[in-house]
C-alpha cells in the first residue's frame, strides 16, 4: 500500500512539473547558482538511500565555486532526478560517480552508473514522456517514466542540454550541460 501511495504521489508531482514545463507556464527568476555546491548537496541527499542498497556515490569537481545563472530549485530537481535514477537502476554493491567540470563557457555534470545500460531501442525514447525503458529498478524504487523528460526541459529552459552515453550491459553516463553565467 505504501509503495502504491508513493508511486501515485510521484506520478502526480511529475505530471504537474512536466505539464507546467511543456506549456511554458513555469516562470522563474534566474539568479547566480554555485553549481558545485548544489551538486554536492544533492549527492549528500542521495547518499543515504544508496547506502541502503549497499551502493556508494563518489563526487569530484575540478572547480572551486562555479556559477551558472538559473533557478536553484529547478536545477536541484534536474540533478537530483538523474542521480536518483543512477541509484535506482544500478545493482547493489556498485558505485555511482558524479563529476563537475567547467571551461570558459559551460559547465558539465557527469553522472555515471553501473546499471544495465541503454539498448538502441531505449536511446530512441530516452527523453519522451511516459516511456519506461527496458531497465527495471533494482530495489523497491518507483519509476513514472517522466523524470528524464523533466530533466531535459529544465536544462533547455536554462539554455543547456542533456546527453547520454551508454553501451548495453556497461552502465550509462548522463551529462548535463549548462552555460556559465
Beta strands, then each sheet from edge to edge (+ up, - down):
strand 1: 31-34
strand 2: 56-61
strand 3: 67-70
strand 4: 95-102
strand 5: 106-112
strand 6: 161-166
strand 7: 172-179
sheet 1: 1+ 3-
sheet 2: 2+ 4+ 5- 7+ 6-
end
